[in-house]
Amino acid sequence: MPLKITQSLNSCFNFQSLTQEQVDCYQTQGYLFLSQILTTKGLALFREQCLEAWDAEKRGNDDETSWLKKSLLINIHHQSSIVRDYYFWGPLVDVTEQLIGPNIKGVTSQLTFKMRGNTNPFAWHQDNGYGELNPYNAITTLTAMDDADEKNGCLWLIPKSHLEGQIPAGFDKKARSERKPIELQVDESRAIPMPMKAGDSLIFNCWMLHKSDGNYSSDRDRRILFLRYADADAVEVYNNNQPRLGRLLLGQTQFEQVRAFEQELE
Ligand SMILES: O=C(O)CCC(=O)C(=O)O
């Protein structure tokens, strides 16, 4: 990686190496909390670029019928250079390597914004329910651009629920094309809220059960960057096991189309 890029990455992101204790904790609990992974400068750039993209696409769509459309902006790394740096070359790539292995691709980037007054909940689901990938070690990461707590719609999860494996969610072709949300019925007695400070990141296993409630704050948005990483050879089970396209970030892949995917993005 050119020195110029490395230097500017260091001013925006706090690179870190997981301890063995953190790796073990991720395997047993299914999640890890990474404090202040964005620097003050990185957070400011995130807010500036992501909000500009959000406003251009979403502002004025307040009567949007689909709550998913109201809350998601996909492929934000196509629009924001700081998100691209973070997604492709940031600290989460190294963290993911420690948890998945040497061959890594980026498979999803999106904003999940719950602005003040957006009281739509995001029901219990596993991220592998929305897009089943094999092998089953994909990692979801949420990076907070605002402080998030129970009032403004922070995430909730059920520690160790990843140990239960893939739960059939009925997210078939029709549900997918209609972007119908998954709503799993779960025993919530072990659920815990995951309050975050702006600049923190929460990462979890593709089978982790999680949800968020609405944003009931009158003066605080809840803006999150959602990134997902997977083994470079991961395939889409719901799509006849076709290779999932995503930029190769580390190591190798057997799939030529993955090797070529988004290589032009810098
Ligand atoms: O943004 C949220 O509140 C939840 C997002 C989420 O769980 C997801 O996109 O899988």
The ligand as a MOL file (V3000), in Angstrom:
LIG
                    3D

  0  0  0     0  0            999 V3000
M  V30 BEGIN CTAB
M  V30 COUNTS 10 9 0 0 0
M  V30 BEGIN ATOM
M  V30 1 O -29.9110 -0.3220 11.4990 0
M  V30 2 C -30.4570 -1.0430 12.3230 0
M  V30 3 O -31.0830 -0.5780 13.2470 0
M  V30 4 C -30.3670 -2.5090 12.2130 0
M  V30 5 C -29.5890 -2.9060 11.0350 0
M  V30 6 C -29.4990 -4.3650 10.9080 0
M  V30 7 O -29.7100 -5.1010 11.8220 0
M  V30 8 C -29.1440 -4.9470 9.6370 0
M  V30 9 O -29.0210 -4.1990 8.6420 0
M  V30 10 O -28.9530 -6.1640 9.6000 0
M  V30 END ATOM
M  V30 BEGIN BOND
M  V30 1 2 1 2
M  V30 2 1 2 3
M  V30 3 1 2 4
M  V30 4 1 4 5
M  V30 5 1 5 6
M  V30 6 2 6 7
M  V30 7 1 6 8
M  V30 8 2 8 9
M  V30 9 1 8 10
M  V30 END BOND
M  V30 END CTAB
M  END
